[in-house]
């Protein structure tokens, strides 16, 4: 970020000062957006839908030995794993499929950047865990509906990306201004700026269509046009992530099934049983990515 001159009165409230500085950065296009890790860029653009690209995906992941080891560890600990150990990326792709392995690699390549917020590790972890939960729920819903699981997973993972980035930006601004913010003040700034920041990040990362449209419209899916179904999936995945992680303001199971988003997906009351039976598996997968 570019430095700004701080002309503030001693009585200025820390939250107000950081709020004004963030507004100035955004208005002047001075917010330093994090780059998408190069390997994540290569994974998301590898064309995983084409089965002939399995070797390309394997080569991309193998270019980073730490990522290769991490991907194999996640795959090997999956709930539905083969009886014989998975010892190669080719075996992992053959077992799980291109989309799932690409999603694992992308998630792990991005995860370190999202968790690396100096002084705010706990809050960053909570925000990222919600993004992961939304991604897993989006994949589950897409599978149930016969929708594109890879697209829905990626959109779910990135639908709240502005929150993690805003946290890092607010913390950096506060440090530069030699101010201290309370946890609730960070939350207030995240709520105010996360949408604008998120759209800038997704645009800067040049993600493949229609991911940017889904990320932009998930909370107003009814008017999302061509991506209405995918946006609806992410909308419900967000609410299910709230429920799974016991977030403040979460809906009860009964209210989730009555939610318009649930009904607009064409899901029935009977579908709820199978859906909510997935909670233990999703929590287990979250723990594989983020050790408790």
MIMAR-806516 format. One line per 2 residues: number of its first residue (from 1); their letters; for each residue x, y, z of N, C-alpha, C. Coordinates in pm, whole numbers, plus 50000, padded with zeros to 5 digits. Example, Ala and Ser with C-alpha at 12.3 -4.5 7.8 and 13.67 -1.06 7.14 Angstrom:
# MIMAR-806516
1) as) 51319 49431 50780 51230 49550 50780 51320 49670 50780 | 51285 49775 50708 51367 49894 50714 51290 50003 50787
# end
This chain:
# MIMAR-806516
1) xx) 50083 49881 50000 50000 50000 50000 50087 50125 50000 | 50036 50235 49940 50105 50362 49946 50078 50428 50079
3) xx) 50178 50497 50134 50159 50565 50262 50069 50685 50244 | 49987 50712 50343 49900 50828 50345 49939 50916 50462
5) xx) 49930 51048 50443 49955 51140 50553 49839 51135 50650 | 49866 51125 50776 49762 51114 50877 49741 51249 50944
7) xx) 49634 51317 50905 49598 51444 50967 49475 51421 51053 | 49496 51368 51171 49384 51334 51256 49397 51404 51390
9) xx) 49283 51435 51445 49281 51496 51577 49303 51389 51683 | 49361 51425 51796 49385 51326 51901 49258 51255 51946
11) xx) 49145 51324 51934 49021 51266 51984 48958 51169 51883 | 49016 51162 51763 48958 51074 51662 48953 50931 51713
13) xx) 48841 50865 51685 48825 50726 51722 48906 50639 51626 | 48974 50534 51679 49059 50449 51595 48980 50388 51480
15) xx) 48860 50341 51508 48778 50280 51404 48749 50381 51293 | 48714 50503 51329 48684 50605 51230 48805 50637 51144
17) xx) 48923 50644 51208 49045 50675 51133 49074 50567 51031 | 49071 50441 51074 49101 50331 50982 48994 50324 50873
19) xx) 48870 50349 50908 48761 50351 50810 48790 50455 50701 | 48828 50576 50742 48855 50682 50645 48975 50648 50557
21) xx) 49078 50591 50619 49197 50556 50541 49167 50448 50439 | 49090 50349 50477 49052 50244 50382 48970 50303 50268
23) xx) 48880 50395 50299 48802 50461 50194 48893 50536 50097 | 48994 50604 50153 49087 50678 50068 49167 50585 49978
25) xx) 49212 50474 50032 49286 50377 49953 49199 50325 49839 | 49075 50289 49869 48987 50234 49767 48952 50339 49662
27) xx) 48925 50461 49706 48889 50568 49612 49006 50602 49520 | 49127 50595 49574 49245 50628 49495 49311 50508 49431
29) xx) 49244 50393 49437 49298 50269 49381 49435 50238 49443 | 49447 50267 49574 49575 50247 49641 49580 50124 49729
31) xx) 49477 50039 49721 49478 49917 49801 49561 49811 49729 | 49665 49764 49794 49753 49663 49734 49685 49527 49743
33) xx) 49628 49481 49633 49558 49353 49632 49658 49239 49626 | 49635 49134 49704 49727 49019 49700 49719 48948 49566
35) xx) 49831 48902 49520 49833 48826 49395 49788 48683 49421 | 49719 48627 49324 49685 48485 49331 49815 48408 49310
37) xx) 49849 48314 49399 49973 48238 49381 49983 48179 49240 | 50102 48186 49183 50121 48142 49044 50071 48000 49021
39) xx) 50098 47913 49116 50057 47774 49096 49905 47761 49099 | 49839 47846 49178 49692 47845 49180 49638 47894 49046
41) xx) 49702 47994 48988 49662 48043 48856 49672 47931 48754 | 49782 47859 48756 49803 47751 48660 49703 47639 48679
43) xx) 49670 47608 48804 49572 47502 48831 49436 47539 48779 | 49390 47662 48808 49254 47701 48772 49240 47717 48621
45) xx) 49351 47736 48552 49345 47752 48406 49389 47626 48331 | 49399 47516 48403 49452 47394 48341 49351 47319 48258
47) xx) 49224 47363 48259 49123 47296 48178 49093 47158 48227 | 49062 47145 48357 49046 47014 48418 48928 46935 48365
49) xx) 48836 47002 48291 48723 46929 48236 48767 46829 48129 | 48878 46856 48065 48928 46770 47959 49013 46659 48020
51) xx) 48967 46536 48007 49038 46425 48071 49180 46411 48019 | 49206 46464 47900 49340 46457 47844 49438 46548 47917
53) xx) 49386 46633 48004 49472 46726 48077 49516 46673 48213 | 49493 46546 48239 49533 46490 48369 49683 46504 48390
55) xx) 49762 46478 48285 49907 46488 48301 49950 46632 48320 | 49876 46727 48260 49910 46869 48277 49889 46910 48423
57) xx) 49773 46870 48479 49745 46903 48619 49851 46841 48710 | 49885 46715 48684 49986 46647 48767 50120 46720 48760
59) xx) 50159 46764 48641 50287 46835 48625 50286 46968 48699 | 50173 47039 48695 50162 47167 48764 50182 47148 48914
61) xx) 50111 47050 48971 50121 47028 49115 50260 46980 49152 | 50319 46893 49070 50450 46837 49100 50561 46942 49094
63) xx) 50533 47057 49034 50635 47163 49030 50659 47223 49167 | 50572 47194 49262 50587 47241 49400 50584 47119 49491
65) xx) 50699 47080 49542 50708 46955 49619 50624 46961 49747 | 50621 47078 49813 50541 47091 49935 50393 47075 49905
67) xx) 50348 47135 49793 50208 47123 49755 50174 46979 49717 | 50265 46913 49646 50243 46773 49610 50222 46687 49734
69) xx) 50310 46705 49831 50299 46629 49956 50167 46658 50028 | 50127 46785 50029 50004 46826 50098 49882 46767 50028
71) xx) 49880 46775 49894 49767 46720 49818 49753 46571 49843 | 49863 46499 49838 49858 46354 49859 49813 46321 50001
73) xx) 49853 46403 50098 49809 46378 50235 49659 46398 50250 | 49606 46504 50188 49462 46530 50194 49385 46418 50125
75) xx) 49432 46380 50006 49364 46274 49930 49368 46142 50006 | 49483 46111 50065 49499 45984 50134 49416 45974 50261
77) xx) 49376 46090 50316 49296 46089 50438 49148 46108 50410 | 49110 46113 50282 48969 46133 50245 48884 46018 50298
79) xx) 48758 46051 50325 48668 45949 50380 48650 45833 50283 | 48637 45864 50154 48616 45760 50052 48747 45737 49977
81) xx) 48839 45667 50039 48967 45643 49977 48980 45494 49945 | 49063 45461 49848 49079 45319 49812 49150 45242 49921
83) xx) 49140 45111 49912 49204 45027 50014 49356 45034 50007 | 49409 45053 49885 49553 45066 49870 49593 45213 49883
85) xx) 49710 45242 49939 49753 45382 49958 49765 45456 49824 | 49730 45584 49825 49749 45670 49708 49888 45730 49718
87) xx) 49975 45694 49626 50115 45734 49636 50158 45827 49523 | 50069 45854 49428 50105 45942 49316 49987 46031 49280
89) xx) 50017 46143 49217 49910 46234 49173 49826 46169 49064 | 49888 46090 48979 49812 46021 48876 49708 45927 48937
91) xx) 49748 45857 49043 49655 45769 49114 49544 45851 49179 | 49581 45965 49239 49482 46052 49303 49380 46102 49202
93) xx) 49428 46144 49084 49338 46194 48980 49248 46084 48929 | 49304 45965 48911 49222 45852 48864 49115 45815 48965
95) xx) 49146 45830 49095 49051 45792 49199 48945 45900 49222 | 48990 46024 49239 48898 46132 49274 48844 46209 49154
97) xx) 48918 46209 49044 48878 46287 48928 48955 46417 48921 | 48958 46474 48801 49035 46597 48778 48984 46714 48861
99) xx) 48852 46732 48862 48796 46848 48932 48832 46848 49079 | 48814 46735 49146 48839 46730 49290 48986 46754 49322
101) xx) 49076 46694 49246 49219 46714 49273 49259 46857 49241 | 49204 46914 49132 49234 47054 49100 49183 47146 49211
103) xx) 49065 47118 49264 49011 47199 49373 49096 47191 49499 | 49143 47070 49530 49230 47053 49647 49358 47134 49629
105) xx) 49418 47124 49511 49544 47194 49486 49524 47345 49491 | 49417 47394 49429 49390 47538 49430 49369 47587 49574
107) xx) 49290 47512 49650 49261 47550 49788 49388 47558 49871 | 49471 47457 49860 49594 47454 49939 49692 47561 49895
109) xx) 49697 47591 49764 49787 47695 49714 49746 47832 49766 | 49616 47853 49783 49565 47982 49829 49561 47992 49981
111) xx) 49551 47879 50049 49525 47878 50192 49631 47954 50273 | 49757 47932 50241 49863 47998 50316 49851 48149 50312
113) xx) 49817 48203 50196 49803 48348 50181 49686 48399 50263 | 49576 48324 50267 49457 48369 50340 49477 48363 50491
115) xx) 49561 48273 50538 49584 48258 50682 49694 48347 50735 | 49774 48404 50645 49891 48480 50685 49856 48627 50709
117) xx) 49784 48653 50818 49751 48791 50857 49816 48813 50994 | 49930 48879 50992 50010 48897 51114 49926 48961 51225
119) xx) 49923 48895 51341 49850 48948 51454 49702 48918 51455 | 49652 48860 51348 49509 48830 51339 49486 48686 51288
121) xx) 49573 48595 51332 49568 48459 51280 49436 48390 51314 | 49387 48410 51436 49264 48342 51476 49144 48387 51392
123) xx) 49132 48518 51372 49020 48568 51294 49034 48526 51147 | 49158 48530 51094 49181 48488 50956 49144 48341 50938
125) xx) 49177 48260 51036 49145 48117 51030 48994 48096 51031 | 48924 48173 51115 48778 48158 51121 48714 48195 50988
127) xx) 48760 48303 50926 48705 48345 50797 48734 48242 50688 | 48856 48188 50688 48892 48089 50586 48817 47959 50607
129) xx) 48797 47921 50732 48722 47797 50759 48579 47810 50707 | 48520 47928 50719 48386 47949 50665 48388 47938 50513
131) xx) 48489 47995 50448 48499 47985 50303 48512 47839 50259 | 48594 47764 50331 48608 47621 50301 48476 47546 50319
133) xx) 48408 47575 50429 48280 47508 50454 48180 47540 50344 | 48176 47666 50300 48085 47704 50193 48121 47632 50064
135) xx) 48251 47617 50037 48293 47545 49917 48249 47399 49921 | 48266 47335 50035 48229 47194 50048 48078 47176 50039
137) xx) 48003 47269 50098 47857 47261 50086 47812 47288 49944 | 47878 47382 49877 47842 47410 49737 47866 47287 49650
139) xx) 47977 47219 49676 48004 47096 49601 47899 46989 49631 | 47860 46975 49757 47760 46877 49796 47626 46907 49731
141) xx) 47584 47033 49735 47457 47072 49673 47462 47050 49522 | 47573 47087 49460 47586 47070 49316 47576 46923 49277
143) xx) 47640 46838 49357 47632 46693 49331 47487 46644 49341 | 47416 46690 49443 47277 46650 49462 47190 46695 49345
145) xx) 47221 46814 49291 47138 46874 49186 47186 46839 49045 | 47297 46772 49034 47352 46742 48902 47412 46864 48835
147) xx) 47458 46961 48916 47520 47083 48863 47672 47064 48856 | 47741 47165 48807 47886 47160 48791 47954 47171 48928
149) xx) 48005 47061 48979 48062 47060 49114 48188 47146 49124 | 48272 47143 49019 48395 47220 49023 48369 47370 49027
151) xx) 48278 47415 48942 48242 47557 48939 48181 47601 49071 | 48090 47522 49124 48023 47559 49248 48120 47559 49366
153) xx) 48211 47462 49369 48311 47459 49475 48396 47585 49472 | 48450 47619 49355 48538 47734 49343 48464 47863 49378
155) xx) 48340 47875 49333 48261 47994 49364 48232 48003 49513 | 48202 47890 49574 48179 47888 49719 48304 47926 49796
157) xx) 48419 47877 49751 48545 47907 49820 48576 48056 49815 | 48543 48121 49702 48581 48260 49681 48470 48360 49709
159) xx) 48351 48311 49746 48238 48404 49759 48259 48507 49870 | 48341 48473 49970 48368 48565 50079 48513 48611 50083
161) xx) 48581 48606 49968 48724 48636 49966 48752 48778 50013 | 48656 48868 49993 48675 49006 50036 48691 49020 50186
163) xx) 48635 48926 50262 48644 48935 50408 48787 48914 50455 | 48852 48811 50406 48990 48784 50447 49084 48895 50401
165) xx) 49064 48944 50279 49151 49050 50227 49130 49180 50305 | 49003 49211 50337 48974 49332 50414 49036 49325 50553
167) xx) 49032 49207 50614 49094 49191 50746 49242 49227 50738 | 49312 49172 50639 49454 49201 50625 49480 49349 50598
169) xx) 49396 49409 50512 49414 49551 50479 49388 49639 50600 | 49282 49610 50675 49249 49691 50794 49359 49679 50897
171) xx) 49413 49560 50915 49520 49542 51014 49646 49618 50972 | 49679 49614 50843 49797 49686 50796 49780 49836 50813
173) xx) 49662 49888 50778 49635 50031 50791 49644 50073 50938 | 49584 49992 51026 49588 50025 51169 49731 50028 51220
175) xx) 49812 49933 51177 49952 49930 51222 50028 50052 51172 | 50007 50089 51046 50076 50205 50991 50037 50333 51065
177) xx) 49910 50338 51108 49861 50455 51181 49888 50446 51331 | 49953 50336 51371 49986 50311 51512 49859 50313 51598
179) xx) 49759 50242 51548 49632 50232 51619 49603 50086 51651 | 49521 50065 51752 49479 49931 51791 49328 49919 51775
181) xx) 49285 49814 51708 49142 49789 51688 49101 49666 51768 | 48979 49670 51821 48922 49554 51890 48864 49459 51786
183) xx) 48835 49335 51830 48782 49235 51739 48654 49279 51671 | 48564 49340 51747 48438 49386 51690 48456 49497 51590
185) xx) 48562 49577 51607 48589 49686 51512 48640 49629 51379 | 48722 49525 51387 48762 49457 51264 48639 49401 51192
187) xx) 48550 49339 51267 48429 49283 51207 48346 49390 51138 | 48336 49509 51200 48258 49618 51142 48320 49663 51010
189) xx) 48452 49676 51005 48519 49716 50883 48505 49611 50774 | 48514 49485 50813 48496 49376 50717 48358 49383 50654
191) xx) 48255 49404 50736 48118 49412 50684 48102 49528 50587 | 48169 49639 50614 48155 49757 50531 48226 49742 50396
193) xx) 48347 49689 50399 48432 49693 50280 48443 49562 50203 | 48398 49450 50261 48430 49321 50202 48377 49304 50060
195) xx) 48260 49358 50030 48203 49337 49897 48285 49408 49790 | 48316 49535 49814 48396 49613 49718 48534 49549 49701
197) xx) 48597 49514 49812 48730 49453 49805 48723 49318 49733 | 48622 49239 49764 48608 49108 49700 48596 49117 49550
199) xx) 48516 49212 49501 48499 49228 49357 48629 49271 49290 | 48705 49356 49358 48834 49398 49302 48932 49282 49295
201) xx) 48931 49199 49399 49023 49085 49401 48988 48986 49290 | 48861 48950 49279 48819 48852 49178 48848 48904 49038
203) xx) 48827 49034 49017 48857 49093 48887 49007 49090 48858 | 49087 49126 48959 49232 49129 48941 49289 48990 48915
205) xx) 49226 48888 48972 49277 48752 48956 49236 48689 48824 | 49149 48755 48749 49111 48707 48615 49069 48560 48617
207) xx) 48978 48528 48707 48930 48391 48718 48841 48356 48599 | 48834 48228 48564 48757 48189 48445 48608 48212 48465
209) xx) 48538 48250 48358 48392 48266 48370 48328 48129 48389 | 48211 48125 48456 48136 48238 48511 48163 48263 48660
211) xx) 48279 48220 48711 48307 48234 48854 48289 48379 48903 | 48347 48479 48834 48329 48617 48885 48182 48658 48895
213) xx) 48100 48616 48799 47958 48652 48804 47887 48585 48922 | 47920 48460 48947 47858 48389 49060 47900 48453 49192
215) xx) 48029 48484 49205 48079 48547 49328 48013 48682 49350 | 47987 48755 49240 47926 48888 49251 47778 48882 49284
217) xx) 47709 48771 49249 47564 48772 49256 47504 48670 49352 | 47587 48598 49427 47534 48488 49507 47432 48534 49610
219) xx) 47449 48655 49666 47357 48700 49769 47234 48771 49712 | 47228 48778 49578 47107 48828 49511 47077 48736 49393
221) xx) 47079 48608 49419 47073 48507 49313 46949 48518 49227 | 46839 48567 49285 46713 48573 49210 46724 48661 49086
223) xx) 46818 48755 49088 46836 48843 48973 46970 48819 48905 | 47025 48699 48921 47158 48669 48869 47159 48622 48724
225) xx) 47042 48617 48660 47036 48585 48519 47089 48447 48486 | 47187 48443 48395 47238 48315 48344 47305 48230 48450
227) xx) 47349 48292 48560 47418 48216 48665 47330 48202 48789 | 47199 48217 48771 47109 48213 48886 47122 48082 48964
229) xx) 47126 47971 48895 47129 47842 48966 47256 47828 49047 | 47371 47857 48987 47498 47846 49058 47504 47945 49175
231) xx) 47454 48068 49152 47451 48168 49259 47361 48122 49373 | 47251 48057 49339 47159 48003 49440 47228 47894 49522
233) xx) 47305 47810 49455 47380 47705 49525 47475 47768 49627 | 47547 47873 49588 47642 47937 49679 47568 48008 49793
235) xx) 47453 48067 49761 47371 48131 49865 47335 48031 49975 | 47287 47913 49935 47252 47812 50035 47375 47753 50101
237) xx) 47485 47741 50026 47610 47689 50084 47659 47783 50194 | 47645 47913 50173 47683 48010 50276 47602 47990 50403
239) xx) 47472 47972 50389 47386 47953 50506 47415 47820 50575 | 47444 47718 50497 47478 47589 50556 47614 47595 50627
241) xx) 47706 47674 50574 47835 47694 50642 47813 47763 50777 | 47725 47864 50779 47691 47929 50906 47639 47827 51007
243) xx) 47551 47739 50959 47490 47638 51045 47596 47539 51096 | 47680 47493 51006 47782 47394 51041 47881 47448 51143
245) xx) 47916 47576 51129 48018 47636 51215 47959 47714 51332 | 47825 47706 51347 47755 47772 51458 47786 47922 51463
247) xx) 47778 47985 51345 47802 48129 51338 47685 48206 51398 | 47712 48325 51452 47602 48408 51503 47502 48437 51392
249) xx) 47376 48431 51425 47272 48458 51326 47239 48341 51235 | 47298 48224 51263 47269 48109 51177 47122 48070 51189
251) xx) 47070 48011 51082 46933 47960 51083 46931 47820 51143 | 46821 47783 51205 46803 47646 51252 46781 47555 51132
253) xx) 46792 47427 51157 46769 47330 51049 46629 47348 50990 | 46531 47369 51075 46393 47384 51029 46379 47508 50941
255) xx) 46442 47618 50979 46432 47741 50900 46512 47732 50771 | 46623 47658 50772 46699 47639 50649 46616 47568 50543
257) xx) 46542 47467 50584 46459 47392 50489 46343 47477 50438 | 46303 47576 50517 46195 47665 50476 46245 47786 50398
259) xx) 46377 47806 50395 46434 47923 50329 46401 47922 50180 | 46379 48041 50126 46344 48051 49984 46454 47993 49896
261) xx) 46580 48017 49934 46690 47964 49855 46688 47813 49845 | 46652 47747 49955 46641 47601 49956 46531 47556 49861
263) xx) 46417 47620 49871 46303 47582 49787 46328 47613 49640 | 46399 47724 49614 46427 47761 49474 46522 47663 49407
265) xx) 46597 47588 49483 46682 47484 49425 46602 47359 49391 | 46475 47355 49431 46392 47239 49404 46413 47125 49501
267) xx) 46474 47158 49615 46498 47054 49716 46373 47034 49801 | 46349 46911 49839 46230 46877 49917 46266 46860 50064
269) xx) 46165 46845 50146 46187 46818 50288 46261 46687 50305 | 46231 46591 50218 46297 46460 50225 46447 46471 50192
271) xx) 46481 46564 50103 46623 46582 50068 46705 46630 50187 | 46637 46695 50282 46708 46753 50396 46781 46648 50478
273) xx) 46720 46530 50492 46782 46424 50570 46919 46388 50516 | 46926 46361 50385 47053 46327 50321 47152 46442 50330
275) xx) 47100 46563 50311 47186 46681 50314 47251 46699 50451 | 47171 46695 50555 47224 46719 50689 47305 46601 50741
277) xx) 47288 46485 50681 47374 46371 50716 47518 46394 50672 | 47540 46494 50586 47674 46523 50535 47757 46607 50631
279) xx) 47696 46657 50736 47767 46751 50825 47894 46690 50884 | 47886 46567 50931 48005 46504 50992 48118 46491 50890
281) xx) 48083 46452 50767 48186 46437 50664 48249 46571 50628 | 48166 46676 50622 48218 46809 50590 48307 46861 50702
283) xx) 48268 46840 50827 48354 46879 50939 48486 46804 50936 | 48479 46676 50900 48601 46597 50890 48693 46650 50782
285) xx) 48636 46690 50668 48717 46743 50560 48776 46879 50598 | 48700 46960 50668 48752 47088 50716 48873 47066 50806
287) xx) 48867 46966 50891 48977 46939 50982 49100 46886 50909 | 49078 46820 50795 49193 46774 50717 49269 46892 50656
289) xx) 49194 46993 50615 49259 47113 50560 49318 47199 50672 | 49242 47212 50782 49282 47299 50892 49281 47217 51021
291) xx) 49394 47173 51064 49399 47093 51187 49337 47172 51302 | 49255 47106 51385 49189 47176 51497 49291 47247 51587
# end
